[in-house]
């Protein structure tokens, strides 16, 4: 059985630090997301996903899952819509 944890399990650590801690704890995988310091860069994910993928490959670690918090996405969209409405 392989163990996995999430990058947001360590909210004060960068992704690199989270990977090192997971390796130290004997965890074989780290789920990725956009939250906290260990989250992926949203702009890089949308604009240059191949560069982001190459940087992840450089960690020599297993990233079994990418998770997205839909509440964060919907909140961001609502804020942009309200900003556009007030600009008109």
C-alpha positions as a Markdown table, in Angstrom:
| # | Residue | x | y | z |
|---|---|---|---|---|
| 1 | Unk | 0.0 | 0.0 | 0.0 |
| 2 | Unk | 1.3 | 3.5 | -0.9 |
| 3 | Unk | 0.7 | 6.4 | 1.4 |
| 4 | Unk | 0.0 | 9.8 | 0.2 |
| 5 | Unk | -0.7 | 13.2 | 1.7 |
| 6 | Unk | -1.5 | 16.6 | 0.3 |
| 7 | Unk | 0.6 | 19.7 | -0.3 |
| 8 | Unk | -1.9 | 21.7 | 1.8 |
| 9 | Unk | -1.3 | 19.3 | 4.8 |
| 10 | Unk | 1.7 | 21.6 | 5.5 |
| 11 | Unk | 0.3 | 25.1 | 4.9 |
| 12 | Unk | 3.5 | 26.9 | 5.9 |
| 13 | Unk | 5.9 | 24.9 | 3.8 |
| 14 | Unk | 6.8 | 25.4 | 0.1 |
| 15 | Unk | 6.2 | 22.6 | -2.3 |
| 16 | Unk | 9.9 | 21.7 | -2.2 |
| 17 | Unk | 9.8 | 21.6 | 1.6 |
| 18 | Unk | 6.6 | 19.5 | 1.6 |
| 19 | Unk | 8.2 | 17.0 | -0.7 |
| 20 | Unk | 11.2 | 16.7 | 1.5 |
| 21 | Unk | 9.1 | 16.3 | 4.6 |
| 22 | Unk | 6.9 | 13.6 | 3.0 |
| 23 | Unk | 10.0 | 11.7 | 1.9 |
| 24 | Unk | 11.4 | 12.0 | 5.5 |
| 25 | Unk | 8.1 | 10.6 | 6.9 |
| 26 | Unk | 8.1 | 7.7 | 4.4 |
| 27 | Unk | 5.1 | 9.0 | 2.5 |
| 28 | Unk | 5.4 | 7.9 | -1.2 |
| 29 | Unk | 3.1 | 10.5 | -2.8 |
| 30 | Unk | 2.0 | 14.1 | -2.5 |
| 31 | Unk | -1.4 | 15.3 | -3.9 |
| 32 | Unk | -1.1 | 18.8 | -5.4 |
| 33 | Unk | -3.5 | 21.8 | -5.3 |
| 34 | Unk | -3.5 | 25.6 | -5.4 |
| 35 | Unk | -3.8 | 26.3 | -1.7 |
| 36 | Unk | -1.2 | 27.7 | 0.7 |
| 37 | Unk | 2.5 | 28.0 | 0.2 |
| 38 | Unk | 2.9 | 24.5 | -1.2 |
| 39 | Unk | 0.3 | 25.0 | -3.8 |
| 40 | Unk | 1.0 | 25.2 | -7.5 |
| 41 | Unk | 1.3 | 28.6 | -9.2 |
| 42 | Unk | -2.1 | 29.2 | -10.8 |
| 43 | Unk | -0.7 | 31.4 | -13.5 |
| 44 | Unk | 2.0 | 28.9 | -14.4 |
| 45 | Unk | -0.6 | 26.2 | -14.5 |
| 46 | Unk | -2.8 | 28.1 | -17.0 |
| 47 | Unk | -0.1 | 29.7 | -19.1 |
| 48 | Unk | 2.9 | 27.3 | -19.2 |
| 49 | Unk | 1.7 | 23.9 | -17.9 |
| 50 | Unk | 4.7 | 22.2 | -19.6 |
| 51 | Unk | 7.2 | 24.2 | -17.7 |
| 52 | Unk | 5.3 | 23.5 | -14.5 |
| 53 | Unk | 5.2 | 19.8 | -15.3 |
| 54 | Unk | 9.0 | 19.8 | -15.9 |
| 55 | Unk | 9.6 | 21.5 | -12.6 |
| 56 | Unk | 7.5 | 18.8 | -10.9 |
| 57 | Unk | 9.5 | 16.1 | -12.6 |
| 58 | Unk | 12.6 | 17.6 | -11.2 |
| 59 | Unk | 11.5 | 16.6 | -7.7 |
| 60 | Unk | 11.7 | 12.9 | -8.5 |
| 61 | Unk | 8.6 | 12.2 | -6.5 |
| 62 | Unk | 5.1 | 10.7 | -7.1 |
| 63 | Unk | 2.3 | 13.3 | -7.4 |
| 64 | Unk | -0.8 | 11.0 | -7.7 |
| 65 | Unk | -3.5 | 13.6 | -7.7 |
| 66 | Unk | -4.3 | 17.3 | -8.5 |
| 67 | Unk | -7.2 | 18.7 | -6.4 |
| 68 | Unk | -9.0 | 21.9 | -6.9 |
| 69 | Unk | -11.2 | 23.7 | -4.4 |
| 70 | Unk | -14.2 | 24.7 | -6.3 |
| 71 | Unk | -15.2 | 27.2 | -3.7 |
| 72 | Unk | -12.0 | 29.1 | -4.4 |
| 73 | Unk | -12.7 | 29.1 | -8.1 |
| 74 | Unk | -16.3 | 30.3 | -7.7 |
| 75 | Unk | -15.3 | 33.0 | -5.2 |
| 76 | Unk | -12.6 | 34.3 | -7.6 |
| 77 | Unk | -15.1 | 34.4 | -10.4 |
| 78 | Unk | -17.6 | 36.3 | -8.3 |
| 79 | Unk | -15.0 | 38.8 | -7.3 |
| 80 | Unk | -14.0 | 39.4 | -10.9 |
| 81 | Unk | -17.7 | 39.7 | -12.0 |
| 82 | Unk | -18.3 | 42.3 | -9.2 |
| 83 | Unk | -15.2 | 44.2 | -10.1 |
| 84 | Unk | -16.4 | 44.4 | -13.7 |
| 85 | Unk | -19.9 | 45.5 | -12.6 |
| 86 | Unk | -18.6 | 48.3 | -10.5 |
| 87 | Unk | -16.3 | 49.5 | -13.2 |
| 88 | Unk | -19.2 | 50.0 | -15.6 |
